Amino acid sequence: MVLDMTPILSGKCTCIPFEFDFRPEPDSYVQEVFSDLQYPVPMHISGMVTDQAGYMSLHAQVIVKYVTACARCAEPVDGEKQFSFENYYFFL
């Protein structure tokens, strides 16, 4: 996803919300690192970029649904993991 930062950089707004779904490609880094997981639905990512007096802050929430095998009996196990993150950037 590409987010157009022009409205914030030009001073037209102070916040740009975003929301999208992401499905890792079969040969991607995500699939390489987590090879025992399958993703039945795309990962859902939402958040916003906010201008805070010259600092840009990125806040995002990620929801990942996955299927893997039980370590004890090898039966399929459904799971969901949610996490959020925040980054700050300074622009002169």
N, C-alpha and C positions, 0 to 999 in steps of 0.2 A: 504494500500500500504506500502510496506517495501522498503526503499531506502538504497542501499549498499553504505556506506560512505568510504569503503576501499580505493578507488582511491584518495580521498582528504587526508585521514589520512596518507597514505603512500607517499604523495607528488607527485603522478603521474599526478594530475590535480588540478586546483583551483576552478573548477565549475562543478556541476552536475545538468543538467536540468531535469525536470520531468513533466509529463502530464498524467492525468488519469481522468476517469469518475467515479462518486460515486452515487449510489442510496441508500437512507436510507432504512433499513429494516422496515417492517410495525410496529414492536414492539420496535423500537429504541427510544433513547432519543430525537432525532430530531422530530420524529413523535409525541412523547408525548407532547413536548413543543409547537410545531406548529401544533396541531391537526386539525386546520381548513384549512390547506394547503395541496394540492396534488401536486406531482411532476411528470409531464407528461414525462419528459426526465431526465436522470441522471444529477447531478451537474457536471460541468466541472471545474477541478482544474489544474492549471499549474504554474510553477515557477522554481526556482533554489536554490540550496544550494551553497554558495560561501565561500571559505577560505579567511579570511582577517587577515593574520599574527597572527594566533592562535585563532581568533574568527571565528566561523561559523555563517553565516547569512542565514536565510531562508526567501525567498521572495516568496509569492504566490498570485495568482489572482484566485478568485472563481466566477463562473457564475451560478446562480440558476434561473431556469424557474419554475414558479408555477402557479397553478390555485386555486382560492378561490371564495367565494361567496361575492357579493356586499352587504355591510352592510345596504344599503337602500332598494334595490329591490330583493336581493337574487339571481340575475342572475350571471352566471359564469363570472369571471374576470381573464384574463391572465396577468401575470406580469413577470418581470425579474429584478433581483437584482444582481449587481456586486460589489464586494468589494475585497480589497487586504489587506494583513497583512505582518508583518515583525517581526522576532524574532532573537535574537543574543544569541550565546552560547560560553562560554569560555572553551577551552580544554588546559590542562597543558601538 
